[in-house]
Amino acid sequence: MSLAASRESVLIIGGGDGLAVREVLKYPDVQHVTLVDIDAAVTHMGQTFGPVVALNQNSLNDPRVQIINQDGYKFLADSSDLYPVIIADLPDPRSESLARLFSHDFYGLVKRHLARGGMFVTQSSSPYFVRKAYWCIAHTMASTGLSLQTYHTYIPTFGDWGFVIASDLNIDWGRLHIRLPTRYLKDDLLGAMTTFDSDTSEVPTDISTLENPAVWQYYLEGWRRWRA
């Protein structure tokens, strides 16, 4: 959100619990948020179930938020709108169906919908627990011609967790500053987030496509190793 050229219109794919929407609405210049989540039961819970509504601060009932219960891939394939910010808050690629949302084909659609200077970010699983899957996501995104910034941080309930930001322009991580209230993230943490140690550093991978969902196989291999 801080790096994007503008923030008037934001697309969130997944995130039906409303927690990502809560953070997006902290920015006063946000005028419209489109939330696309395939599961109507989850978005309904995010709008009506007291404990979740308290956590998301009633974000899904904000008049600026439009909820569309549809598959994210199909939504992008059918839409012609451009967005200055696109956020993918998706489950891990633990099935062939979910792997579609981490494919070259999907990221090509994302690129088509990014406004000039726009930013796309996705959670990308753990560069520690499923190292090849994480770097496969980064390599697959880069294969569309987008510029990337890979980063990771420690999340108490998940461990070392990775993300990738992409844009049609070069990403200047050095100009990123935290200007809004956050529970965890502070400016002095940002530099370390882009550093990967020998257990998490980049490794070669295939590009994941609809025909060859490599990210799914890397993900399963990684978790099999930890569960053995």
N, C-alpha and C positions, 0 to 999 in steps of 0.2 A: 504493500500500500504506500509506503514512504518513497519507494523508488519509481513508482509509476508516474508518467507524464501528467495524468489526471486521474481522478477517482469518482467522477460523477456517476458512473454506471459500473456495477460489479457483477460478475457471473460466478456463482459458486456451484460446482458440480459435486454432489454428495452433501455431507454436512447437514443431514436432516434433523439432527438434534438441536440445531440453532446456535451452537457455540461459536462457530466461525462467523456467523452473521452478527453475533453479539460484538465480536472484536471489530468487524468491518464498520459497524454503525457508530463506533467511537469517533470516526472521522466526520467532522461537521459538513464537509463538502460532498458527501455521498448523497445522491438524490434517488438512486434506484438500485435495488439488489434483486437479481434473479437467482432463485435457488432451485436447482434441478436435482431432484432425488427420486429414484425409482420407487421407493417404498413409502406409500401414502400413510401406512400405520406409524412409521417413524416421525414423519412431519406432523401428523395429528398429535402424537404424543408430545412433540416439541411445542405445540401450540396450547395443549390442554392439561397435560399431566403436571400437577403442582410442583413436585421436586425438580423436574426438568425445566419447567417454565422459570422457576427461581434461579436455576443455574444459568440459563441463557438470557435472563433478564427480560423475558417476554419479547425477545427479538423477532420471533416468527409472526407476531401479531402487529408489528410495526407497519404503518401504512406504506412505507417505502419498499416493503418486501413483497415480491411476487413468488409464489410457490408453484412449481410445475412438477408433477409426479410423472416422470418419464425417464427412460434410459438416457444417460448423459451422452453416449455416443450418437444415438439417433437424434437427440436434440441438436447437437452440433452439425450433424449431417444435413438436417432439414432447415436450419436457420441461416440467415444471411447477415445477422447483426454483428457489429464490432463492439469490443469491450476494452477499456483501458486496463482492467484488472480481471484476470480469470484465476480462480482458486479451485484446485481439485482436492477435496477432502474425502478420500476414497478408502475403502478397505484395501488391505494388501493384495497383491496378485496371486492369491492362493488357489485360484481355479482358472480354467481356460477362459471362462466368461469374463472374469475380472481382469485377466491379462489383456483383454482387448483395450482396456482403459489405460494401459501402459505401453501401447504399441506405436510403431512408426506411423501407422495409419491414423490413430487417434491424435497424436501430437501434430500431424499434418493438418487435421481439422482445427485444432487449437490455434495453430499459427495463422490459419485463414481468418480466424475470428478476433485476433489481437489487433487493436488499434495501433497506429504508429506510436512507438515509445511505450507500448503497453507491457505489462508484466504478467507472466503466468507462473504459478507456483504449485507444486504438488508434494504431498508427503510421499516418501520414496522407500519406506521400510528402513531396516537397520543396516548400515554399512559394516557393522560388527557381526551381527548374527547371520545375516544373509548378504554377505559382501558382494558376491557376483550379481545378485538381483539388483542391489542398489546401483552399482556401476552400469549394469545393463540399462536401467532406466535413464541414467544420464547419457550414455552413448546413443541410445535410441532417440532421445529428444534432440541431441546434437545432429543426428542424421537428417533432420528436417531443415537444417540451416539456421536454427535459432542459436543465439549466444546464451551461454549458461553460467551460473554460479552454483556450485555444489556446497552444501554445508550440513552440519549435524550438531546435535546438542543432546544433553542428558535429560531424559524425562523419567521421573521416578517410577511411573507405572509401566514403562516400556523399556527403559535402558537407553543405550546409545541409539538415537534415531535420526534418520537422514531426510533431507529435503533437497529439491532442486528448483531454482528460479531460472526462468528463461525469458528472453525478449528478442525483438528484431534488432535492437541496438545493443552495443556493449554495455555490460552491467558494471557500474562503478560502486563496488561494495563499500569503498572508503567514504562515500558521501551519505551512507545510511546512518541515521540517528533516530533514537527512540524518543518521540515527542509527546506520546500519550501515556496515561497510566497503565502499567502492566504489572502482573504479579511476579514475574520471573525475569523477563528479558531486560537487560540494561546495556548501555553503550559499551561498557568495558568488557562485556562478554562476546561482542560481535567478532572481534579479530580471531579469537580462538575457534569460533564455529566453522571457519573455512579451512582449518588445519586438520589433516588426517594423518594419524600415526601409522606405524607399520602393520597394525592389525586391521586397519580400515582403508588404507590408501588404494588408489586406483589399480584395477586389474583389467586385463583384456576380456571382452565379452562379445557375443554375437549381438546383432540388432534384433529386437523383438518385433515381429509382425503378426498379422492375423493368421497367416499361413504357418509361421514358425514362432509360436509364443515362447521364445527362449526365456523370458523373464519368469514365467511360471515354473519352468524346469529348474532354473537357478534357485528360485525361492524354495521349492520343495527339497532340493538337494541341501540347501543351507540348513533348513530346520531339521532334516533327517540327521545331519551330523550332530546337532546339539541334543537331539533326543535319544541318540544311540547310547 
